[in-house]
Amino acid sequence: MQTKNKKLFWISLLFFSMVVSRVTTGVWAQTGLREKVKEIRQESQEIREEAREMFQKAREDYLQARTEINSWRRLSEYEKQGDLAPAKNFVKRSIAMAVRHLSRWQVRLEAMEAVSRTVKDQAVAEIKKAIDWLNQKETAVDQAATVDEIRTIGQEVRRYWQGKRWLVKKMFGLTLVSRARSIESRSQTVMVKLEAAVNAAEQAGKDVADAKLLLSDLKEKSSEISAKIAQAEEKFNAIADSENCDALFREGNQLLKEAYQEINSFRDTARELWQKIKE
């Protein structure tokens, strides 16, 4: 019976050497986990840099538009009616900034991998809908013939943007959660295979005390990853208006960052566990 168990162990070890050993070489490459985490870090840095550039450009446009509109506002109603260009430019720049902001979210979403297609499609559709609406309002600005018409359009655009901005940001956050869950699922697949390898080694009569401790640590890390992602999802789902949008998005994003740190720790422990099984 002991001989049979040893044979079973070596057969299992051979199988897992083709599967679980990829933890140190191929699984993380095959599932894209290590590369995905690296990609996410790089992407986050790029987003921050683009956000700074966008903010600077937006500030320059805003200051120029504000100077023009403030001068225009000092004119009499008769003079304003005679020169509608500054008011039209101000509203159109506001629209252009909103469209540029939405377009950046759309590009990021469409390029994002390992994401639920349903979640992504819903977010992209909402963005496209908002962009279409804003573009229609830009046409309406060009066609406006009075100060009141321009003012009304500007107010509509402002209210619309305040409503869409938090909604799009919420949906983008939930898309990030979807990607994190995809990576989490791949980690759990690795853990299941490692646990099976530990069980096979134990059945073959091998000392697996240290391996079991590592496996327990791995399960705790997996649980922590799941908890962090769930907490992030709660933060994004709690976004309900423009007032709490930015704070909740930052909190959710921070939780996902912590989840990815746990994933890195999970990977290191999984590698150590596999080495222990092979000893």
URJO-V562250 format. One record per helix or strand of 2 or more residues. SS is the DSSP state (hx for helix, st for strand). FROM is the first residue (numbers start at 1). TO is the last residue. If there is no record, write none. Layout:
{{SS & FROM & TO} {SS & FROM & TO}}
This chain:
{{hx & 2 & 23} {hx & 27 & 30} {hx & 33 & 73} {hx & 77 & 82} {hx & 85 & 111} {hx & 117 & 143} {hx & 147 & 203} {hx & 209 & 237} {hx & 242 & 278}}
